[in-house]
Amino acid sequence: MSDREASDTGPRQSEARPHIRLLAESELTTILPLIQILNPDVPPATLALRLEAMRKEGYRCAGAFAGEHCIAVAGLWFGTRFWCGRYVDIDNVIVEESWRHQGIGQALIAWIEDYARRQGCEKAVLDAYVTNEGAHRFYMGHGYRIVGFHFDRNLKGPDDQDRPDIPR
């Protein structure tokens, strides 16, 4: 059975541990089906437009692969802030459902943290929706702590609701 066939039917105990790497810019559109899972109310065309804008703004993405099949992704943003110095912001972590609860998310986060250290980062930060208690348990179980609130405010006017070029 090929790696592709194995990943189509779910993970196999005998399969090698998935490998993790940074995706090339030319591969970024391959993450969109996984990103759609996290954003079911956003049309696929809008996600594609946003990905293109994000790429231009420095977005990077790490992926976990079983053979050639991408089974998990996490976005990366780098920056510097007064309160923490250079940091990596981990964004949109998603593991294909058939691969969950096998340590893939943990391995992906560990890989990102190591990569960020090599990029000179002092801190890793991330957001999790207040309703996503599973993510809270996962991140706190891996040494992350809640240090504040992330606030947002819609800046789009009522006439802008159907414009995909203006983020939600």
FENPE-V488991 format. One record per residue. N is the residue number from 1. NEAR is the number of other ideal C-beta (glycine too) atoms within 8 Angstrom. Layout:
n->[N N]
near->[NEAR NEAR]
This chain:
n->[1 2 3 4 5 6 7 8 9 10 11 12 13 14 15 16 17 18 19 20 21 22 23 24 25 26 27 28 29 30 31 32 33 34 35 36 37 38 39 40 41 42 43 44 45 46 47 48 49 50 51 52 53 54 55 56 57 58 59 60 61 62 63 64 65 66 67 68 69 70 71 72 73 74 75 76 77 78 79 80 81 82 83 84 85 86 87 88 89 90 91 92 93 94 95 96 97 98 99 100 101 102 103 104 105 106 107 108 109 110 111 112 113 114 115 116 117 118 119 120 121 122 123 124 125 126 127 128 129 130 131 132 133 134 135 136 137 138 139 140 141 142 143 144 145 146 147 148 149 150 151 152 153 154 155 156 157 158 159 160 161 162 163 164 165 166 167 168]
near->[3 6 10 9 8 13 12 6 5 6 10 6 4 3 9 3 5 12 6 10 7 8 14 6 6 4 9 12 7 8 14 11 7 12 13 11 8 8 8 6 3 10 6 8 7 9 13 10 10 10 14 8 8 9 9 6 6 6 12 10 12 15 13 16 12 12 9 5 10 11 12 16 16 14 11 15 10 12 7 5 7 3 3 9 7 11 15 15 11 12 11 8 13 11 12 9 5 6 14 9 2 6 5 13 11 8 12 16 12 8 10 14 10 8 12 13 8 6 9 6 11 7 9 12 9 10 6 8 6 4 4 8 6 6 10 10 8 9 10 10 6 8 5 8 5 6 3 4 3 5 4 4 4 5 3 8 4 4 4 8 6 4 7 8 4 7 3 5]
